[in-house]
Amino acid sequence: MVGSHGCFVWYELTTTNPEAAKAFYADVVGWSTRDASMPGAAYTLFTAGEDPVAGLLGLAAEARKMGAQPRWTGYVGVDDVDAATDRLKGLGGTVYVPPTDVPEISRFSVVADPQMATLALVKGLKSGQEQPAALSSPGHVGWHELSAVDWEKAFAFYGELFGWQKVDADFGGLGTYLLFSAGGQTIGGMSTKPPTVPMPFWLYYFNVGDIDAAAKRVKAGGGKILEGPVEARGGNRIARCTDPQGAMFALRAGRSKTIGYFGPAAADDPAATRLFVPKKAGPNA
């Protein structure tokens, strides 16, 4: 996984109803599905065209009894899972699943940052899954967003763990929204969550062509629209949603031509990278 250290390289949905989830996301995002089960372990790949985008598996009964809920988890590529997991613990993180081998596929761990936002660490994905796709790719994840208890402490943690860099910050009535980069590419943002949000979490934005149509499909399929569709900077439109089983996700539709962090405009105008901050009222919006 050369060049993928610190980059999100995989996404996984654990849910109480895998069959319903297959149908829902196929309709909303346009994904196809491919069986990738192993003996004793059912597993489905979501694909955009021929590209594997994410995985799907059932939420184990034991996990449900312990209070686990359907959720999306992002996997960050690392050079050494064991070393990165130890580093995370030393920085105050929590390990839910210690470094584990998936035979002939990968080694991974499931962890949480010191504020208890969950993610996973991984090395050794199969060919075709090693490198993160361009953020503009249809059907792929176009943005990664952390709602933290304290964004400054959260960024200090991720900077130490993955080497993430600050890109820009938007200061508005809703507080600071920090953009960060991995491997030289702006890949996401983070902010301090409102007090009404009970837990910090990572949110992943799936690229769609027509966000209004996709939002209608969310509701028709039994999901909920929590916010949007709303216009964001850079000509993007976003919506934050939950699927019928309660897993939170987001949708993004952008301009047809590469702009902002997809092209040179980001270097010329830092504001062009603030794609996921709702536009402000007034002449400078």
URDAFEN-V201397 format. One record per helix or strand of 2 or more residues. SS is the DSSP state (@ for helix, = for strand). FROM is the first residue (numbers start at 1). TO is the last residue. Records with the same first field share a line. If there is no record, write none. Layout:
SS = FROM-TO / FROM-TO
This chain:
= = 8-15 / 32-35 / 44-48 / 51-58 / 71-77 / 94-102 / 106-112 / 118-123 / 141-148 / 165-172 / 175-182 / 185-192 / 201-207 / 224-232 / 236-242 / 248-253
@ = 18-28 / 61-65 / 81-90 / 151-162 / 211-220 / 233-235 / 260-262 / 265-268 / 270-273
